[in-house]
Amino acid sequence: MSVDVGQLAMLAGVLLASGVAAGLLAGLLGVGGGIIMVPILYFVFGALEVDPAVQMHMAVGTSLTAMIPTSIRSALAHRKKGALDMDLFKRWLPGIAVGVIIGVLVAAKVKGPVLMGVFAAFAIVVGLHMAFGKTSWRLASQLPGVWRQRLMATAIAGVSVMMGIGGGTFTVPALTLFGYPIHRAVGTAAAIGVIIAIPGSIGFVLGGLGEAGRPVGSLGYASLIGAAALIPTTVIAAPWGAALAHRLDPVWLRRAFAMFLGATGVRMAMSLFGA
């Protein structure tokens, strides 16, 4: 596999630019930026002719690795603004831990197209909800009991790890359906993203050790080169997004969320079917 310097420079530029977008989205919506990073990384690895058998695993593992400092920065920014609900975070922590373990174990066993299908399907479903769902829609006026909340957290963390995202993709709509204020949902989701990203990244690193077909500069299923290109800009841009989140109307937050989810989900689905 050979790639000329010009192509590497172009791809590095794409990753740096996507890092800005991912950082803004992480701060704005509490999603860790993975919803942007995974599809971009997938197509970048494709351009580098990475083995298709590990292409999606590399995208997910690299996204989780790059997400760690971004999620931390975003969570701290929201905490300063009083949007991080520590009581809720502590209640969800055991469920998140179990979900991450399940997600990593399943992801290590399934093939790349399965991960791509999971990403596309859930991104489209949640995007449709955020685009067409009404703010008045509620499953209940308050969150359910502690154990049901932990089951929610387990499901959210498990699917999020398989998608390479920080959990906000599901945490934010799940909380708002129970009447939870969206700004606090976004801030708390950012902290949840930290707990998903760190063990999730470790799991993908360990799961990919010794696997064939990975690009140069990889540690397991994490591209250290890709993460190094993404981390600086995402860390810088995350506080910008957090500041913007507290200036926007919640309706526009939902629309922004839906736009990114819908676009990335459809594009990944098209790729899955060879379009």
DRENDO-1510 file (C-alpha; in Angstrom, 1 decimal, always signed):
<recs>
REC; n; res; u; v; w
REC; 1; MET; +0.0; +0.0; +0.0 .
REC; 2; SER; +1.5; +3.3; -1.1 .
REC; 3; VAL; +0.2; +6.8; -0.7 .
REC; 4; ASP; +2.0; +9.9; -2.1 .
REC; 5; VAL; +2.8; +12.9; +0.1 .
REC; 6; GLY; +0.3; +15.1; -1.7 .
REC; 7; GLN; -2.5; +12.7; -0.9 .
REC; 8; LEU; -1.5; +12.3; +2.7 .
REC; 9; ALA; -1.4; +16.1; +3.0 .
REC; 10; MET; -4.9; +16.4; +1.6 .
REC; 11; LEU; -6.2; +13.7; +3.9 .
REC; 12; ALA; -4.6; +15.4; +6.9 .
REC; 13; GLY; -6.2; +18.6; +5.9 .
REC; 14; VAL; -9.6; +16.9; +5.7 .
REC; 15; LEU; -9.1; +15.4; +9.2 .
REC; 16; LEU; -8.1; +18.7; +10.7 .
REC; 17; ALA; -11.1; +20.4; +9.2 .
REC; 18; SER; -13.4; +17.7; +10.4 .
REC; 19; GLY; -11.9; +18.0; +13.8 .
REC; 20; VAL; -13.2; +21.5; +14.0 .
REC; 21; ALA; -16.7; +20.4; +13.0 .
REC; 22; ALA; -16.6; +17.5; +15.4 .
REC; 23; GLY; -15.4; +19.7; +18.3 .
REC; 24; LEU; -18.2; +22.2; +17.7 .
REC; 25; LEU; -20.7; +19.5; +17.5 .
REC; 26; ALA; -19.4; +17.9; +20.7 .
REC; 27; GLY; -19.8; +21.1; +22.6 .
REC; 28; LEU; -23.1; +22.1; +20.9 .
REC; 29; LEU; -24.9; +18.8; +21.2 .
REC; 30; GLY; -23.0; +16.7; +23.7 .
REC; 31; VAL; -22.3; +14.0; +21.2 .
REC; 32; GLY; -18.6; +13.6; +21.4 .
REC; 33; GLY; -18.1; +14.5; +17.7 .
REC; 34; GLY; -18.1; +10.8; +16.8 .
REC; 35; ILE; -21.2; +11.2; +14.6 .
REC; 36; ILE; -19.0; +13.2; +12.2 .
REC; 37; MET; -15.6; +11.5; +12.8 .
REC; 38; VAL; -16.8; +7.9; +12.2 .
REC; 39; PRO; -18.0; +8.4; +8.6 .
REC; 40; ILE; -15.1; +10.7; +7.7 .
REC; 41; LEU; -12.6; +8.2; +9.1 .
REC; 42; TYR; -14.3; +5.4; +7.3 .
REC; 43; PHE; -14.0; +7.1; +3.9 .
REC; 44; VAL; -10.5; +8.3; +4.6 .
REC; 45; PHE; -9.4; +4.8; +5.4 .
REC; 46; GLY; -11.1; +3.7; +2.2 .
REC; 47; ALA; -9.1; +6.2; +0.2 .
REC; 48; LEU; -5.9; +4.8; +1.9 .
REC; 49; GLU; -7.0; +1.4; +0.7 .
REC; 50; VAL; -7.2; -0.1; +4.2 .
REC; 51; ASP; -8.5; -3.6; +4.2 .
REC; 52; PRO; -12.3; -3.4; +4.1 .
REC; 53; ALA; -12.5; -6.2; +6.7 .
REC; 54; VAL; -11.1; -3.8; +9.4 .
REC; 55; GLN; -12.0; -0.4; +7.8 .
REC; 56; MET; -15.1; +0.2; +10.0 .
REC; 57; HIS; -13.5; -1.1; +13.1 .
REC; 58; MET; -10.6; +1.3; +12.5 .
REC; 59; ALA; -13.1; +4.2; +12.1 .
REC; 60; VAL; -14.9; +3.4; +15.3 .
REC; 61; GLY; -11.8; +2.7; +17.4 .
REC; 62; THR; -10.0; +5.9; +16.1 .
REC; 63; SER; -13.1; +7.9; +16.8 .
REC; 64; LEU; -13.4; +6.7; +20.4 .
REC; 65; THR; -9.7; +7.5; +20.9 .
REC; 66; ALA; -9.9; +11.0; +19.5 .
REC; 67; MET; -13.1; +11.6; +21.4 .
REC; 68; ILE; -11.5; +11.2; +24.9 .
REC; 69; PRO; -10.0; +14.7; +25.2 .
REC; 70; THR; -12.9; +16.3; +23.3 .
REC; 71; SER; -15.5; +14.8; +25.6 .
REC; 72; ILE; -13.5; +15.9; +28.7 .
REC; 73; ARG; -13.2; +19.4; +27.4 .
REC; 74; SER; -16.9; +19.6; +26.5 .
REC; 75; ALA; -18.0; +18.2; +29.8 .
REC; 76; LEU; -15.9; +20.7; +31.8 .
REC; 77; ALA; -17.3; +23.6; +29.7 .
REC; 78; HIS; -20.9; +22.5; +30.4 .
REC; 79; ARG; -20.1; +22.0; +34.0 .
REC; 80; LYS; -18.9; +25.6; +34.3 .
REC; 81; LYS; -22.3; +26.7; +33.0 .
REC; 82; GLY; -24.2; +24.5; +35.5 .
REC; 83; ALA; -25.6; +22.1; +32.8 .
REC; 84; LEU; -24.0; +18.9; +34.2 .
REC; 85; ASP; -26.4; +16.9; +36.4 .
REC; 86; MET; -24.0; +15.0; +38.6 .
REC; 87; ASP; -26.8; +13.1; +40.4 .
REC; 88; LEU; -28.1; +11.7; +37.1 .
REC; 89; PHE; -24.6; +11.0; +36.0 .
REC; 90; LYS; -23.9; +8.9; +39.1 .
REC; 91; ARG; -27.2; +7.0; +38.8 .
REC; 92; TRP; -26.3; +6.1; +35.2 .
REC; 93; LEU; -22.7; +5.2; +35.8 .
REC; 94; PRO; -23.2; +1.5; +36.6 .
REC; 95; GLY; -25.4; +1.0; +33.5 .
REC; 96; ILE; -22.9; +2.8; +31.3 .
REC; 97; ALA; -20.1; +0.6; +32.5 .
REC; 98; VAL; -22.0; -2.6; +31.7 .
REC; 99; GLY; -23.1; -1.3; +28.3 .
REC; 100; VAL; -19.6; -0.4; +27.3 .
REC; 101; ILE; -18.3; -3.9; +28.1 .
REC; 102; ILE; -21.1; -5.5; +26.1 .
REC; 103; GLY; -20.6; -3.1; +23.2 .
REC; 104; VAL; -16.9; -3.8; +23.0 .
REC; 105; LEU; -17.3; -7.6; +23.2 .
REC; 106; VAL; -20.0; -7.6; +20.5 .
REC; 107; ALA; -18.0; -5.2; +18.2 .
REC; 108; ALA; -14.9; -7.4; +18.5 .
REC; 109; LYS; -16.9; -10.4; +17.1 .
REC; 110; VAL; -18.9; -8.9; +14.3 .
REC; 111; LYS; -17.8; -7.9; +10.8 .
REC; 112; GLY; -17.4; -4.4; +9.5 .
REC; 113; PRO; -20.7; -4.2; +7.6 .
REC; 114; VAL; -22.6; -5.0; +10.8 .
REC; 115; LEU; -21.0; -2.1; +12.5 .
REC; 116; MET; -21.8; +0.1; +9.5 .
REC; 117; GLY; -25.4; -1.0; +9.5 .
REC; 118; VAL; -25.7; -0.3; +13.2 .
REC; 119; PHE; -24.3; +3.2; +12.7 .
REC; 120; ALA; -26.6; +4.0; +9.7 .
REC; 121; ALA; -29.8; +2.6; +11.2 .
REC; 122; PHE; -29.6; +4.3; +14.6 .
REC; 123; ALA; -28.4; +7.6; +13.2 .
REC; 124; ILE; -31.3; +7.8; +10.8 .
REC; 125; VAL; -33.9; +6.7; +13.4 .
REC; 126; VAL; -32.8; +9.3; +16.0 .
REC; 127; GLY; -32.3; +12.0; +13.3 .
REC; 128; LEU; -35.9; +11.5; +12.1 .
REC; 129; HIS; -37.1; +11.8; +15.7 .
REC; 130; MET; -35.2; +15.0; +16.3 .
REC; 131; ALA; -36.3; +16.4; +12.9 .
REC; 132; PHE; -40.0; +15.6; +13.1 .
REC; 133; GLY; -40.7; +15.0; +16.7 .
REC; 134; LYS; -42.4; +17.7; +18.7 .
REC; 135; THR; -41.0; +19.2; +21.8 .
REC; 136; SER; -44.3; +18.4; +23.5 .
REC; 137; TRP; -43.9; +14.7; +22.9 .
REC; 138; ARG; -43.3; +12.8; +26.2 .
REC; 139; LEU; -43.1; +9.2; +27.3 .
REC; 140; ALA; -43.6; +10.4; +30.8 .
REC; 141; SER; -43.4; +13.6; +32.8 .
REC; 142; GLN; -40.3; +12.4; +34.7 .
REC; 143; LEU; -37.6; +9.8; +34.5 .
REC; 144; PRO; -38.4; +6.2; +35.5 .
REC; 145; GLY; -37.0; +4.5; +38.6 .
REC; 146; VAL; -33.3; +4.0; +39.1 .
REC; 147; TRP; -33.0; +0.4; +37.7 .
REC; 148; ARG; -34.9; +1.4; +34.5 .
REC; 149; GLN; -32.7; +4.3; +34.1 .
REC; 150; ARG; -29.7; +2.0; +34.4 .
REC; 151; LEU; -31.1; -0.3; +31.8 .
REC; 152; MET; -31.5; +2.7; +29.5 .
REC; 153; ALA; -27.9; +3.7; +30.2 .
REC; 154; THR; -26.7; +0.1; +29.4 .
REC; 155; ALA; -28.5; +0.1; +26.0 .
REC; 156; ILE; -27.3; +3.6; +25.1 .
REC; 157; ALA; -23.7; +2.8; +26.0 .
REC; 158; GLY; -23.6; -0.5; +24.2 .
REC; 159; VAL; -24.9; +0.8; +20.9 .
REC; 160; SER; -22.8; +4.0; +21.2 .
REC; 161; VAL; -19.6; +2.0; +21.6 .
REC; 162; MET; -20.5; +0.0; +18.5 .
REC; 163; MET; -21.1; +3.2; +16.6 .
REC; 164; GLY; -17.9; +5.0; +17.9 .
REC; 165; ILE; -19.9; +7.9; +19.4 .
REC; 166; GLY; -20.1; +9.5; +22.8 .
REC; 167; GLY; -23.7; +8.6; +23.8 .
REC; 168; GLY; -25.3; +12.0; +23.4 .
REC; 169; THR; -26.9; +10.7; +20.1 .
REC; 170; PHE; -29.2; +8.7; +22.3 .
REC; 171; THR; -28.9; +10.3; +25.7 .
REC; 172; VAL; -30.2; +13.7; +24.6 .
REC; 173; PRO; -33.5; +12.4; +23.0 .
REC; 174; ALA; -34.0; +9.8; +25.6 .
REC; 175; LEU; -33.9; +12.4; +28.4 .
REC; 176; THR; -36.0; +14.9; +26.6 .
REC; 177; LEU; -38.7; +12.3; +26.0 .
REC; 178; PHE; -39.0; +12.2; +29.8 .
REC; 179; GLY; -39.4; +16.0; +30.1 .
REC; 180; TYR; -35.7; +16.6; +30.9 .
REC; 181; PRO; -34.5; +20.1; +29.9 .
REC; 182; ILE; -32.4; +19.8; +26.7 .
REC; 183; HIS; -29.5; +22.0; +27.8 .
REC; 184; ARG; -29.0; +19.9; +30.9 .
REC; 185; ALA; -29.4; +16.8; +28.8 .
REC; 186; VAL; -26.6; +18.0; +26.4 .
REC; 187; GLY; -24.3; +18.9; +29.3 .
REC; 188; THR; -24.8; +15.6; +31.1 .
REC; 189; ALA; -24.5; +13.7; +27.8 .
REC; 190; ALA; -21.0; +15.2; +27.4 .
REC; 191; ALA; -19.9; +13.7; +30.7 .
REC; 192; ILE; -21.4; +10.4; +29.8 .
REC; 193; GLY; -19.3; +10.5; +26.6 .
REC; 194; VAL; -16.1; +10.5; +28.7 .
REC; 195; ILE; -17.1; +7.3; +30.4 .
REC; 196; ILE; -18.0; +5.7; +27.1 .
REC; 197; ALA; -14.9; +6.9; +25.2 .
REC; 198; ILE; -12.1; +5.8; +27.6 .
REC; 199; PRO; -13.0; +2.1; +28.1 .
REC; 200; GLY; -14.4; +1.9; +24.6 .
REC; 201; SER; -11.1; +3.0; +23.1 .
REC; 202; ILE; -9.1; +0.6; +25.3 .
REC; 203; GLY; -11.4; -2.2; +24.2 .
REC; 204; PHE; -10.9; -1.5; +20.5 .
REC; 205; VAL; -7.1; -1.2; +21.0 .
REC; 206; LEU; -6.9; -4.5; +22.7 .
REC; 207; GLY; -9.4; -6.2; +20.3 .
REC; 208; GLY; -7.4; -5.1; +17.2 .
REC; 209; LEU; -3.9; -6.1; +18.4 .
REC; 210; GLY; -2.2; -8.4; +15.8 .
REC; 211; GLU; -5.1; -8.0; +13.3 .
REC; 212; ALA; -4.0; -7.9; +9.6 .
REC; 213; GLY; -4.8; -5.1; +7.2 .
REC; 214; ARG; -4.6; -2.2; +9.6 .
REC; 215; PRO; -2.9; +1.0; +8.4 .
REC; 216; VAL; +0.6; +2.1; +9.4 .
REC; 217; GLY; +0.7; +3.9; +12.8 .
REC; 218; SER; -2.2; +1.9; +14.3 .
REC; 219; LEU; -2.5; +0.6; +17.9 .
REC; 220; GLY; -5.1; -2.1; +17.7 .
REC; 221; TYR; -8.1; -0.7; +16.0 .
REC; 222; ALA; -7.0; +2.9; +16.7 .
REC; 223; SER; -5.1; +4.9; +14.2 .
REC; 224; LEU; -2.7; +7.1; +16.2 .
REC; 225; ILE; -2.0; +9.2; +13.2 .
REC; 226; GLY; -5.7; +9.8; +12.6 .
REC; 227; ALA; -6.3; +10.6; +16.3 .
REC; 228; ALA; -3.4; +13.0; +16.3 .
REC; 229; ALA; -4.8; +14.9; +13.4 .
REC; 230; LEU; -8.3; +15.1; +15.0 .
REC; 231; ILE; -7.6; +15.8; +18.7 .
REC; 232; PRO; -6.1; +19.3; +18.5 .
REC; 233; THR; -8.9; +20.9; +16.6 .
REC; 234; THR; -11.7; +19.0; +18.4 .
REC; 235; VAL; -10.3; +20.1; +21.8 .
REC; 236; ILE; -10.0; +23.7; +20.7 .
REC; 237; ALA; -13.4; +23.8; +19.1 .
REC; 238; ALA; -15.4; +22.0; +21.8 .
REC; 239; PRO; -15.8; +25.0; +24.2 .
REC; 240; TRP; -17.0; +27.1; +21.2 .
REC; 241; GLY; -19.8; +24.7; +20.7 .
REC; 242; ALA; -20.6; +24.6; +24.4 .
REC; 243; ALA; -20.8; +28.4; +24.5 .
REC; 244; LEU; -23.0; +28.4; +21.4 .
REC; 245; ALA; -25.4; +25.8; +22.9 .
REC; 246; HIS; -26.4; +28.2; +25.7 .
REC; 247; ARG; -27.2; +30.9; +23.2 .
REC; 248; LEU; -29.4; +28.9; +20.9 .
REC; 249; ASP; -33.1; +28.2; +21.1 .
REC; 250; PRO; -33.8; +24.5; +21.9 .
REC; 251; VAL; -35.7; +24.1; +18.6 .
REC; 252; TRP; -32.6; +25.0; +16.6 .
REC; 253; LEU; -30.6; +22.5; +18.7 .
REC; 254; ARG; -32.9; +19.8; +17.7 .
REC; 255; ARG; -32.8; +20.8; +14.0 .
REC; 256; ALA; -29.0; +20.9; +14.0 .
REC; 257; PHE; -28.9; +17.5; +15.7 .
REC; 258; ALA; -31.3; +16.0; +13.1 .
REC; 259; MET; -29.4; +17.5; +10.2 .
REC; 260; PHE; -26.1; +15.9; +11.2 .
REC; 261; LEU; -27.6; +12.6; +12.1 .
REC; 262; GLY; -29.7; +12.3; +9.0 .
REC; 263; ALA; -26.9; +13.2; +6.6 .
REC; 264; THR; -24.3; +10.9; +8.1 .
REC; 265; GLY; -26.8; +8.0; +8.5 .
REC; 266; VAL; -28.0; +8.1; +4.9 .
REC; 267; ARG; -24.5; +8.4; +3.6 .
REC; 268; MET; -23.3; +5.4; +5.5 .
REC; 269; ALA; -26.4; +3.4; +4.4 .
REC; 270; MET; -25.6; +4.3; +0.8 .
REC; 271; SER; -22.1; +3.1; +1.3 .
REC; 272; LEU; -23.3; -0.2; +2.8 .
REC; 273; PHE; -25.3; -1.0; -0.3 .
REC; 274; GLY; -22.6; +0.1; -2.6 .
REC; 275; ALA; -24.0; +3.4; -3.7 .
</recs>
